[in-house]
């Protein structure tokens, strides 16, 4: 019985850890950008950015969705930032953003 409990617990731990492992290994590279506009109501951010290698995209200015609306409270127009973006559900989405140092 103890061995079966250990197998079940091990399987559950592995299953719960997999999303974090997959996310860590597929994390988009960090890109430099500048905040052009923050739209709290639409939960979107406009960024002028360098090339997004993981998305095959050249430098440009574009609107992104965000995975967490709270990210928008950390930045304002004119801020230099470093961010990660991915295509999620067909939409270009910022998954992480922080002030550039």
Buried (B, 14 or more C-beta within 10 A) or exposed (E): EEEEEEEEEEEEEEEEEEEEEEEEEEEBEBBBBBBBEBEEEEBBBBBEBBBBEBBEBEEEEBBBBBBEEEBBEBBEEEBEBBBBBBEEEEEBBBBBBBEEE
